[in-house]
Amino acid sequence: MIKKLSTQTSVSSDVAKKIRVAIVRTDYHKEMLMSLEKACRETLIQNAVPEKNIQTYIVPGSWELPVVARKVAALKKADVIICFGVILKGQTFHFEMIANECARAMMQIAVEYGTPVINEVLAVYDMKDAAARTGDDEHNKGIEAATAALKVFQTLESIQ
């Protein structure tokens, strides 16, 4: 359970009960990624999303996130896709390449399929930065991802 529960949104429970959410997360930096997923799931459930409407897909690293997100979008398995990963700055250009290409691909998927893709791939300079964003508190980016998913889904529902 997240220590400080600032997870309630202004999204109607009627809307939240309909949303299908796909969480696509990496297995790299597993403890941090599981914390993001846990905070996200708790926030969704606290806002009336049925647990059966939340599906998780696990990939080895951030580079593979867009492939699975695209497949989920193409098969219409979810109304919103949330991607979680942690990319740590190293001594090479690899950090920038992976972070930039993941973001570009996720936006392309969202536009191509009309399925929002929430990008919470944390591109950080050190593990301290990652820990600050994946901790067991109100700063956990899983909360932010769930809130964004609910709000964008509600907006899309209001257009239809």
N, C-alpha and C positions, 0 to 999 in steps of 0.2 A: 504494500500500500504506500502510495506517495505520502511523504510526511506532511506537507501542507497542501490540502486539496483545493486549489484554485482552478478547478476543472469544469465548472458549470458554464455553459454557453447560453446564448439567447436563442438557440435553435429550437424550434418547436418539436415536441416529442413525437408528433404525428409524422413529421419529416424524418426524424432520426430513426424511427422504427422501420422505415423503408430502405434506408441506405445499405448498400453492400460495399464493404471495404476490403481491398486487398492490401496487405502489408507485404512488401517485398524488401527483405533485409539481407545483409551479408552475414556470413559466418565468421568473418575476420574481425578481430577485436570483440569476440563473442559476448563477453560479460557486458560491455557497453551497449551492444546492439540489443541484447535481451532486455536491458533496462529501458531503452527507447521503446521497444515493442510493448513492454509491460505498462509503461506510463500511457502509451497511446491506447492500448486496449482498455485500461481502467477508465480513461477519460471518455472513450466512446461508450462504454457500458453505462457509466454514470449519467450519460446524456441520452439514455433510452435506446441505444443501438443494441439489438439482440446479439448475443455472443455468436450465435450460429451465422450471423451475417458478416463475420470478420474471418477472413482466410489469410494465412501466412504462407509465403513462399520464400525459401532460403536459397541464396546463391553464395558461391565462394567469396567473391569480392565485389567491389563497387563497379568494376568494368562490366560485370554481367547483369547488373540491375536493369538496364534498359531492355535487354533481350526478353527477360521474363515479364517486365512491365508491358512491353509491346504485345506479347502473346495474351496476357490477361485482357488488355484493351481490345485486341482483335476478336477474341472469343466472347467479349461482353460479360466477363466473369465478375466485374465489379463496376460500381458507379463512380468510385474514386479509388485511386491507387496512391499509396504512401510508400515512398522509398527511403530506407535508412541505410546509411553506411558511414564509415569513418575513414578518412584518408589523411594520413600523417605526412607532413612535410619532411622530406629527406634531403639528400645531397644532390639529387638530380631533378630534371624537368618532369619526371614521372608524375609527381603530385599535381602539377598544373594540367598536364595532359588528361589525366583520369578525371579530375574534378570538372574541367571545362567540357569534355566530351560527354560525360554523364549528364550534366545540366542541359546541354544542347539536345541530346537524344531524348531526354524526358520531356522537354518542351515540344519537340517534334511529335512525340507520341500523343501528347495532350491535344495538340492542334489537329493532327491527322485523324484521331479517333473521337474527338469530342469528349474524352474522358480525362478529368483533371488528374494530374500527377503531382503530388506534393513532394517536393525535393528536400529531404532532410539528410542529405549526404554531407556530413560535417567535414569540411576541409580545414584542418587545424595545423598549427605550427608545432604543437607539442601535446603530450598526453594530458598535461594539466588542463589545457583548453578543452580537450575532449571530455575529461572527467567533469568539468564544470557544466557541460551541456547534457550529460547523461546521468547525473547524480539522482539520488532519491529525494528530490525536492521540486519546488515549483519552477525551477529553471530547466527542467528536463525537456528537451525538444520534442519528445514524444507527445507531450501535452499540446504543444503548439501545432504539431502536425495533425492531431485528431481534431482540434478546434478548427483549423483551416479546412480540413476535409468536410466537416459538418456545415460550415458556413458556405463554402462554394457549392455544395450539393443543394442546400436550401435556396441559394440564388438561382441555380439552374432549374430547380423545381418551380420556382415562381415565374420563370420565363415560359414554361410549357403550358 
